[in-house]
Amino acid sequence: MGRCQAAAATLLAALALAAHGQAPKFDRQQEDLKRVRDRIEALQAELARTEESRGEASDALKASERAVSQANRELFRLSAADRELRAQVEVLTQRGAVVSASIARQQEMAARLARHAYESGGRDRVRVLLAGGDPVEVARQLTYLEYVQRARLDALEGLRESARSLVKLESDLAARREALRSNRDAQAVESRRLEKERAERSAVVKRLASEVERGRREVGRLKRDEQRLTRLVEEIARALADRSARPLAPRETAKGTPKPAPSPRGVPVESVPDASAAAQAFASLRGRLRLPVRGELTHRFGTPREEGSARWRGLFIRAGNGETVRAVADGRVVYADWLRGFGNLLILDHGGGYMSLYGYNDGLLRGVGETVRGGDAVAQVGSSGGAEQTGLYFELRHEGKPFDPMTWVGK
């Protein structure tokens, strides 16, 4: 049961968050969580009974590839924080320039008023009253003096307020710059950790190359991997459907044995999701969907795999290591962990019973429970899970059942 615990724990966390967010009452939340726990525990027990014992290669790859993914995710988080801090520094710098310009104007105004007072002989209300003269002229001079005095006081108060504002801005700016320096130091540390984790993974792969290769050639391995993924996805789908009162769209599945797609292999993928995919219901994207990563589509849904009678239940897009994988639509992360046969795997729930799956990743950039928009970066391309080539394994499922993503992709 041990190898299922991490995946099940990750799933439980995601569903717990979802249940907490939608259930209207505490009792309902507890009931939902208990039902989910019961299902996951049953799944754990069944997987433990039906799967063979773990091999050294699988264990070692799981540990090293998880570590690489975690380092990638931390670097992604730090990079996002770096961008935010730089934006804050820019805003504070601009505000500081505006306040400094305002102070310069206020100083000039205060200086003019002081010169005017000096040139007018330092007249004040008492002198004007004692000088006597035409009452109308005296009243006019008193009004003028009051106006000048008020203007001087306002100018001095404005100058003091601007000076206080500038001091605070400079303090905030210094704090942001220090945070930026600390963030970049942390990025340097994390980069070194990522380099170390990748070196360790390379050593593991090299040391266990023959065992990994034997696993690839093993008859039935692909089917067991597929069954493992199917059970996981179907359990997620059932739990989400039970929690939700919304009606589901008509089931989108392949009927009978899927037939190989007629299109040739090696199709370039150049158009990927962007912000235009955000804030749209998943079902509305049919015919307009974009594949999640730039590269070359080399394996299609329904085509035979390398061994036995297994067929591809999704697409394989060959791409460079580290290439950004993007969410095909708005969704919530319901799984982000290592799964045997698929490496670092991320699953998004798009609502309406639809999910998208992204496997073989070098790094998972989002955690369970996070909400993403269409076009957001969610992972980085790799060859985790014993994949023969660097690239992305991509599936679309409805109510837990896989269907051909190319039937949704825009021409």
C-alpha positions, 0 to 999 in steps of 0.5 A, a space after each residue: 500500500 505504501 506506493 499509493 499513499 503519496 498519490 492518495 494523500 495528494 488527491 485527498 488534499 485536493 478533494 478536501 479543499 474542493 469539498 470545503 469550498 463548496 459544501 454549505 455547512 460543516 456537517 456536509 463538509 465532514 460527510 463529503 470528506 468521509 466519503 472521499 476518504 472511504 473511496 481512496 482507502 478502498 482504492 489503496 487496498 485494491 491497488 496494493 493487492 493487484 500490483 506487483 511489488 515495487 522494483 528498485 528502479 521505480 523507487 529510485 526514479 520516484 524519489 529523484 524525479 519528485 525532488 527535481 519537480 519540487 525544486 522546479 516548482 520552488 524556482 517557479 514560485 521564486 521567479 514569480 515573486 521576483 517579477 512581483 517584487 520588481 513591479 513593486 520596486 518600479 511602482 514605488 520608484 515612480 511614486 517617489 519621483 512624483 513626490 520628489 517633484 511635488 516637494 520641489 514645487 512646494 519648496 518653490 512656492 514657500 520660497 516665493 511666499 517668503 520673498 513676498 513677505 520680506 519685500 512687503 516689509 513684513 506687514 502684519 495685521 497689527 501694523 495695518 490696523 495701527 496705520 489707519 487710513 481708508 477702512 475699505 483699503 484696510 479691510 482689503 489689506 487684512 483680507 490679503 494678509 490672511 490669504 497670504 498667511 494661509 497660503 504659507 501655512 498650507 505650503 509648509 504643511 504640504 511640504 511636511 506631508 510630502 516629506 513624510 510620504 517620501 520618507 515612507 516611500 524610501 523605506 518601503 523601496 529599501 524593504 522591497 529591494 532587500 526582499 528582491 536581493 533575498 529572493 535572488 539569493 534564494 533562487 541561486 540556492 534553489 538553482 544549485 539544488 535543482 542542478 544537484 537533484 538533476 545530477 542525482 537523477 542522471 546517476 540513478 537512470 544510468 545506474 538502473 538503465 538495464 532495469 528501466 529498459 527491462 521494464 519498458 520491454 515487459 509485456 503488460 507493463 503499459 496496460 498496468 500503467 494505464 489501468 493504474 491511471 484510469 482507476 485514479 482518474 475515475 475515482 477523482 471523477 466520481 468523487 467530484 461528481 458526487 460533490 457537485 450538484 451540477 448536471 454533467 454534459 453528455 459523455 464524451 468517449 470513444 465508442 468501441 476500439 479506438 482507430 488510429 488517426 489518419 494524420 501522419 506522425 511528426 506534426 509540428 505543434 506551434 500554437 499553444 494556449 494563451 490568455 484567450 483560453 481563459 474565462 471560458 467554459 471548457 465545453 465551449 472550446 471544442 474545435 478551438 482547443 490548443 495543445 499545451 506545449 510547442 513541439 512535434 506531435 509524434 503519437 496520436 490517440 488510438 495508435 499502437 504503442 511499442 509493445 503488445 496490444 496497448 494503444 495510446 489513450 492520449 497524445 505524445 508531443 516531443 519537446 525540449 526539456 524544460 519547455 513550458 506546459 500550459 493549461 488548455 483551459 481554466 481549471 483546478 489542480 486535483 492531482 500533482 505528484 509522481 505516478 508510476 508509468 507517467 512520472 510527474 503527473 498533473 491533472 486539472 479539473 475543468 468542470 462539467 466532468 472534463 479533465 486534462 492530464 499532463 505527464 512525463 514532466 520534469 517539474 510540476 509548477 502548480 500544487 493541489 488545490 490551485 486554480 489556474 487560467 487557460 494559458 497559465 504555465 503548469 509544468 515543464 517538459 521532461 522524461 520522468 517515469 521512465 519515458 524513452 523520449 523527452 516530451 509531454 504525454 497529454 490526455 483529455 477525459 470526460 467522466 473519467 473516460 479518455 477521448 481523442 484530444 484532436 477532435 477538439 483541437 482547432 484546425 
